[in-house]
Amino acid sequence: MSRAVGTVVRGLRAPIIKENDDLAGIVVDTVINASESEGYELRDHDIVTITESILARAQGNFAQLEAVAKDIRSKTDAETIGIVNPILSRNRFYAILKGIAMSAKKVVIQLSYPSDEVGNRLISRDELEASDINPYTDVLSEAEFRSHFSDLSHEFTGEDYVALYNKCVEEAGAECEIIFANHPQAILDYVDTVIIADIHDRKYTRRTLEKHGAKEIIGLDEILNQPVDGSGYNESYGLLGANLSGNDSLKLFPRDCQTFVEDVQKRLLDKTGKVIEVMIYGDGAFQDPVGHIWELADPVVSPGFTKGLSGTPDEIKIKYVADNQFGDLSGEELAEAMRAYIKDHDKVDEAGHNTSLGTTPRNITDLVGSLSDLTSGSGDKGTPFIYIQGYFDKYSDED
């Protein structure tokens, strides 16, 4: 009898992780115990993924906001600091903004509109289109922006982020000014020391600011890229990927991820005899169809993964091949022809068409990370480890 089940995804419940816990050992024990408890067999090419926040917690990769402020003061003596293109997020940027404000006398924030880099909207595109504002050229003060758009409350949270960010800076003891523009160099009319808050467009923003004569440029990835008075840090990403941990602290993106995943893979091989792929995942790379928010607020989906997860899927579009290569077949004859084709196919068919047409052109790590993030969620499921079986299986596999 042919196999009836393809990919299976399980969220694995784990203990509450504390600093200095042997997380690799906990992952291995959890994977083995879950398989024994639920009665499924571990196989070669299975995948176990671990959320980045758990690894950061085990590493104790936290920092107080005073460490953020101190690091900024070590990089600039400017009393007025600009921030260009921060995202609108209480969890992701509010605490970072507070740390920046603690280091300055005045903060000028440049917000993009109608939305931030990951899709959080200040206003809708319809509202922007109905106005007489040109988003490609116009730079607006807060008063000017509010004169056009009276309601700036977020669609899901109801938060007015402009008011929230003003309050955050002022409560930290600094003066705040907010402007709205979609070209990074606009902020240079207000300040010449700029912190780049972009996540994915940060290199473009840096080039643009350099081209237009910025005096000092600091990226979020350059803040806490080394420890400050024993704080957490991330040498590659700094504050990118950080989120709120407490009233005055941040959890940073985890360190040494590659070493960790390779350690887990080796321990699993030693205990089970199976080569299981291992990956650290953060935000998945998908977009909400209602709010249009692109989920990826981390700098990457996966900061560490074993080599079997490299590259993109080698797949064909079954329905395309069935309709075009085997349109005259049906039933078991069609199934057998399709299995044989999958086992030994060319990337281009006889008509010169790409047989992968219509498949998702993304890295395996981005796909698996999105699957993992959707499975674990961000709330109280208590499943920070995800176990995936059959991800690499094909229709042609019988065993």
Secondary structure, 3 states (H helix, E strand, C coil): CCCCCCCEEEEECCCCCCCCCCHHHHHHHHHHHHHHHHCCCCCCCCEEEEEHHHHHHHHCCEEEHHHHHHHHHHHCCCCEEEEECCCCCCCCCHHHHHHHHCCCCEEEEEECCCECCCCCECCCHHHHHHCCCCCCCCCEEHHHHHHHCCCCECCCCCCEHHHHHHHHHHHCCCEEEEEECCCHHHHHHCCCEEEECCCCCHHHHHHHHHHCCCCEEEEHHHCCCCCCCCCCCCCCCCCCCCEEEECCEEECCCCCHHHHHHHHHHHHHHHHCCCCEEEEECCCCCECCCCCCECCCCCCCCCEECHHHCCCCCCCCHHHHHHHCCCCCCHHHHHHHHHHHHHCCCCECCCCCECCCCCCCCCHHHHHHHHHHHHHCCCCCCCCEEEEECCCCCCCCCC
